[in-house]
Amino acid sequence: MRILFADSFDEASLEKLRTHGHECAYEPALNGNDLPGSLTGIDALVVRSTNVTTEALLSSDSLRIVVRAGAGTNTIDKTTAADRAVYVCNTPGKNAVAVAELTMAFLLAMDRRLPDNVIALRDGRWDKKEFAKAQGILGRTIGIIGMGAIGIEVAMRAKSFGLRVIAVRKDRPDDTAKRLVNVGVEFVDTTDQLLAISDIVSIHVPLLDSTHHMVDARFLAKMRDGAWIINTSRGDIIDEAALLDALEHRGMAAGLDVFPDEPSNTQTDFTSVLAQHPAVYGTHHIGASTEQAQQAIADEVVEILESFDQGHVLNAVNIEPHPIGSTTIVVRHRDRVGVLSSVLAIFKNFGVNIEQMENEVFRGAKAACATLHVSGDVNPDLVLQISALDNIIQIIARHKDGRIVV
């Protein structure tokens, strides 16, 4: 494959891909405006913070996959990618420990006012009287919103510091639920309850339509006066005006690694009322920026690209997660040349569209099973024609309402 890396990437991982026969173009200085003129002949694109716009995707002639070297994919036009059958994949959970470590750093820095201590000392000022004022975090309550990989890592570290950890009760995968119980997380029924009893609220959710400006005036009004909020997810999770009002009038404080209007460049001027507010401790969107996290992410990117080259797609975020169509058809068949093409031809003749399809070959490669989710009129004549084909073992057609077509 021809792979374009439009952001910084581990050199050893690049060499690994090259030794496996891939042609790697490394152009970390590219930005979103440059991409539309850079994708000709490119099969795979790897980005970190570079925007992948509609224009860029429409300009590509052979692009098949975009890999985000990180978890969030809000900088990629996933809708246009899906319309052009371009996979968008990410590396979820690989930066979880790094982001959790930064979250804990915010906790300690805010309690002990560490940045202010450093600034005073560098200015030649000794003020133990002022900086000896700290409550300590032992026994305080932290509410974690977003109990994915990062949220769990934060919970583990918070418990080791003696904090009470709470989360909203909801359906979760069994392994996640067990981990939370083992960590000692306590549960409340609603977000409002969590906000009302938390001294610290830590946000770890993706940026979606439903989470855009999730932290708004109503959200903040439910929090205690003097509470802290920590956001290491995405800047647009927070309504900046609402947070500024809470900082000014309710004694609240914030630890922010991300900002709504943060630059896409790695080095530039940045003026922000929120970032420069005295009640805000801010960092430069560095949550995932540890060598350990970057190596884990690079390893995952390599695995995604290698697997894709072998026909397996990992961590795709823009494919339908659930079966679609009106009927599910299972065709058990001999693993012979032309069997599936004959089946598909019958679907075409009946005007039935195949929405999703998977064909699994059994050990020994003598038999296989195809599962097709289709839309259209699946009637007994269609089923009979397929069952009459050579090398068909059995066909089962089941409508969504449970009816079997016979």
Secondary structure by P-SEA (a helix, b strand, c coil): ccccccccccaaaaaaaaaacccccccccccccccccccccccbbbbccccccaaaaaacccccccccccccccccaaaaaaaacbbbbbbcccaaaaaaaaaaaaaaaaacaaaaaaaaaaaccccccccccccccccbbbbbccccaaaaaaaaaaaaaccbbbbbbccccaaaaaaaaaacccccccaaaaaacccbbbbbccccccccccccaaaaaaccccbbbbbcccccccaaaaaaaaaaccccccccccccccccccbbbbbbccccccccccccccccccaaaaaaaaaaaaaaaaaaaaccccccccccccccccbbbbbbbccccaaaaaaaaaaaaaccccccbbbbbccccccbbbbbbbbccccaaaaaaaaacccccbbbbbcccccccc
